[in-house]
C-alpha cells in the first residue's frame, strides 16, 4: 500500500473530509490536492529526518485540522522546505488541481502532520531517525518518490 493511500484512508477517510470542510473545498478536491502534496512532503521528510524531530505526532493522523496539528505542521514544513520550496509545491498543486494556492498553503501543514502522525502511529511513536524514515522509505520504494 502506498503512503498516499494510507494517508487518504486515515480515520476511515474522515480526516480528508474534515480537512476539506475546514478549507471550504470538496473531498474530491482535497484528494486531488493530496495526490500532489503527499509525495513532495514525504520526500522532504525522507530527505531531512531531523525536521520532524522526536515529538509524537500520532494524535494528528486522524485530526489534521486541530490547531496544534496545524502549528506542528507549519514547523515541520519550515524545517523541510523553507519558503521557496513550499511555494513551489503549492503553486504546482494549485496549477494541477485548480484549487487556489492560498487554500493549498493552508492545507500543507495539515498534510505534514498527517504524514508525521501516521508514521508515528505505525512506528510506535518514533518519528525521528529510523522510525519515520524507515517507514517512508519502505512505502515510497526506497529513496524514490
C-alpha angles and dihedrals in degrees: 000000000000122000089242092058091047092051093044089053095050110134090004089301091304093114092063092045089049091051092047091051093050091049095045095241132116121264087246091057090048090052091050092049092047089053087064100035104044097061093048095047092042091051090050090052091049092049094045110031093169091066092076094047124192098300117124105239095173093114088065097056092091099023107050094154095064109117091237089052092052091048092049090047092052090053092049092049092048089056094043105045115001120217101302095045092052092046091051092052091044092050093048093049092046092050093049097044104032090233113135113261090235090061091047089051090054091048097052098074089050091051091049093053092044089056094045092043094048092047091049093050090052096046100045094262095308107133102155124076119347100001100065096025093050091051095045093045092051095046093045094047101257114302096345125104 
